[in-house]
Amino acid sequence: MADLRVRIKDLCLKNPVMTASGTFGYGLEFADFMPLDGIGGIIVKGTTLRSRQGNDYPRMAETASGMLNCVGLQNKGVDYFCEHIYPQIKDIDTNMIVNVSGSSPDDYAECAARIDALENIPAIELNISCPNVRQGGMAFGVTCEGAASVVKAVRARYHKTLIVKLSPNVTDISDIARAVEAEGADSVSLINTLMGMAIDIERRTPMLSIGTGGLSGPAVKPVALRMVWQTAKAVNIPVVGLGGICNAKDAIEFMLAGATAIEIGTANFIDPAVSVKVRDGINEWLDSHGCKSVTEIIGALKD
């Protein structure tokens, strides 16, 4: 059996497989389907400073080889998480990582600071695809300045491993990655969902309540893979790859492109045990190719 351990700054993962925020709840929901301690990390659903109701229904729609969602970061806020959710998940024997969202740099920083105090949460993942309410709703993550402002504010108040989740809805994702690296990001994860739309032709209305939503699933994988490959060459911090990963082959592709670890998202809705199957598939592939450690294939794509 190959050594599957990887490292992201101070974050030690027993294997490179994690679950993506918003697709795995708080982890507890999947305990009947798989051993939660069998994967490298669980990134829990998005958490904001204050409670959010999310968008009106319908907010999910199936598409060819994927799905659209506009859930809108529904959650009960960081204080509820600290008081009620954290006690239930703090002893799970894997890396429990909180996805943090906000509407201003100060919101992000305050939310991160409260999570910083939780001993058994070793890292956060910043979702910078959120709208900047002070700049007319443009997502922080689509400009270098916006992305950097959030990371700078959070880095000043958060002292553990900081992963920044990048939006693919940009001209050059490498520029954004370099900007957040310069402000202290320990890692970047990509990609977040692509903006998309679906229409009900009988009703002549959008299938989502707000018209557009985030596209995820196998349909986005080629775009995600290309962006991970570009970003891994542009920064000196670890890259976490996600976007349409459904099996071990997909995961290995991302690692060859430069990802240190991967996240599985939409595939969790199809098979709730997919993450441990991907872990086992990676190990089998490494053994069959004579690799002693999974680190041997990170960025090993031939020119």
N, C-alpha and C positions, 0 to 999 in steps of 0.2 A: 504493500500500500504506500502510495506517495504521501509526502508531507504536504498537507493542504493549507497550512497556516500562512497568512499574509498579515501585513502591518500597514496601518494608516496613521502616521504620527505615533501617538501613544496608544492607539486603539489596536489591540491584538485580536485578530479574527481566527477562530479555529479552522475555518475554511472560507473561501471567497464568496459564498452565497448569502445574500441578504434579501429581505423582502421590501418592496417599495411602499412608501407612505400612501395611505388611502386605499390600499388593496388587501390589507392584512389586519385591519382593525387595530387593537392593542395587543395582538398576538394570542390572547386568551381564547378568542373565538375559534382558533384553529387547533387548539390543544387536543381535540378528539380525533383529529385527522393525521397528526404527525407529532414527533417529539420536538418541542420548541427549542430544546437545547442542541438540536442536531445541525443547526445552521450557524453561520458566522455572526448574523445580526438580524434584528427586527427593527425596522423603522416605522414607528407608530404613526397613526393618522395626524394630520396637520393640527397644530395647537397655536392658538392666538392669545393675546393678552386678555381679551374680553370674550365672552360668549358670542357665538355667531349662529344664526339660524340657517344659514345657507340659502340657496336659491329655491324658487318654487319648483314644483314638479310639473312636467316631466324633466328629469335632469340626467338621464342616461338613455343612450340609443345605440343599438348595434349597427355596425357598418361592415362592409366587406373586409374581412381579415382584421377587424378591430372593433373599437367601441369609442363613442363620444361621451363625455361627462361634463356637467357643469354643476357639480355638487355645491361648490361655493364655500369650502372649508368649514362645514358645519361642525361645531365642537362646543363644549361647555366652558372653555377658557382655561388658562394655565393654572389658576388657583384650584379649580375643580380637579384638574389632572393631578396636581401635587397632593391634594388631600384624599382623593378617592381612587384614582387609577394607579398612581405610583405604588401604594402599598400592596396592590395585587400583582404587580409585575416586577418588583424590585429584586426578587430572588430567583427569577428565571435565569438559568445558567447559559446565557448568551449576552451579546451586547445589545442592550435596549437603548435605542436612539430615538430622540424626539425630533420630529419635523416641525420647524418653527416658521410661522408666517406673521405678517403684519401689514399695516397701512402707512407706517412712517418708520424711519430709522430708530426713533425713540421707542416705538412700540416693540419692534424687533428686539432691541437691546434689553428692555425691561422684561420681556418674556424670557429671553435667554438667561438673564441674570437669576430669575427665580428657579429655572431648571438647573442652573449651575450649582445650586445649593443641594441638589439631590445626589447623594453619594453614589448610588448605583446606576446613574445615567451617565455613561462615559463620553458621550458625544451628542451633538445636535446636527441636524441637516437644515440649512437655511433655504427656504423656498422663496427665491427672489423673483418669481413670476407673478407676484401679487401686485395689484394696482397701487400706484403712488397717489394717494388722495390729494396731496399738495401740488401735484403736477398734472392735474386733469385726468387722472386714471391710467396713464401710461405705466406699464409694468416696470418695476425697478430693474429687472434683469435684461432689458433690451438696450440699455446704454451703459457704457463703461462707468460713467459718472454715477448713475443711479445704483448700479451694482456695488461699486466701491463704497458709496455712502452707507449702505446697509452693513456691509462687512466691517467697515471701520468702527461704526457705532457698537456693533455686537462684540467685536474683538476687545474693545475697551472694558467690557463687563463680563465676558465669558472666557473661562480659563482652561477649558478642556478641549478635546479635539473638535474642530470646526470644519464641517463639510458644507459646501455651498452648491445647491442644486441649480443648474443653469437652464435657462429657457432656450429652445431651439429656434424661436421666432425672431431671429436676428440675422444680420447680414454676415457677420463673422464671429462665430462663437469663441474662437481663439483669443480675440481681443478682450472679450468679457472675462474669460478665464484668467488671462494675465492681469487684468485689473483687480480681480478679487484676490489673486495670489499676492499681489503687491500690498494689499491691506491686511494680510495675515491669515487668509484661508489655509487650512492644513490639507485640504483636498477639495476636489470638485466632483459632483455627480451629474451625469447627463446621459439622456436628455429628459427634460420634463415634456409634457404633452405638446403636440403640434395643434395649432388652432384649426378647427374644422367645422363643418356644418352638414346637416342632413335635413331634407325637406319631405314632408308628407304631401304627395301630389294630389291626393283626394281632397284633403282639407285646405291645401295650398298654404300651409303654415310650416314654420320650422318645427322639427321634432323635439327640440330642446326649448325650455321655457324662455331662455334669454337669447335664443337664436343660434349662438355659436357655443362651442365647447372644446375640450381638449381631446385630441385623438391619440389613442394608445393601442397597443396590441401589435401583432406581427406586421401590420401594414407600415409601421414606422421604423422597423428594424434597419433597413438599408440606410436611412437618413441618420439614425442614431449611431450606427457603426462608423459611418463616415465622419461624424462630428467627434466621436471618441478618438478616432485615429488622428484627426487634425489637432485636437486639444492635447493629447498625450505628447505630441511632438513640440507643443508650444510652451508647456509649463514644466516646472521641476517638482511639483507636488503630485501625490497619487491621484489617479482618475478612477472613479467608480462608474461603470457603464450600465446603462439600462435603456430599455426601449424595445419591446417585442421579443424579449427572451422567453422561450417556451421549453427549451430542452438543453442538454449539455453541449450539443454542437453549437447552438447559439452563444452560450456562455463562453465557450472556448474561442469563438471568433472574436468576441469583445476583448478577451484577454490578450490574444495575439495582436490585436489592434492597439494595445497599450493599457487596458484597464487592469488595475490591481485587484479589484473586486467587482462584483456585479449585483444588481438588484432585479428581482422578479416581481412584476406587477400584475398586469391583466391576466396572465396565465393562472394566477391563484384562483380566479373565479371559475376557471374551467376544471382545474384539478387542485384541490386544496393541499395536496401532498407533493406538488411539483418541485418545491425547493429542495427537499431531501433527495428526490430522484435526480435532479440536476447535480447535486453534490456527488452522488454516487457515480453518475455518468462521467463527470470530470475525472474522478479518481480512476475509473476503468480506462479512460482514454490515456491518462498519464502513464498508467502501468503498461498498457499495450504499446506505447511509444518510448518506453525506457526512461521516462522522466522520474527523477527522485523527488522533485519538489515542484509544486505548481508555479513557483516564482520563475522557473525556467522558461515559461511560455509567455510571461508578461512582456508585451512589446516585441515579441520574437517574429513578427511578420517579415518575410523576406521581401526585399525590393524587387 
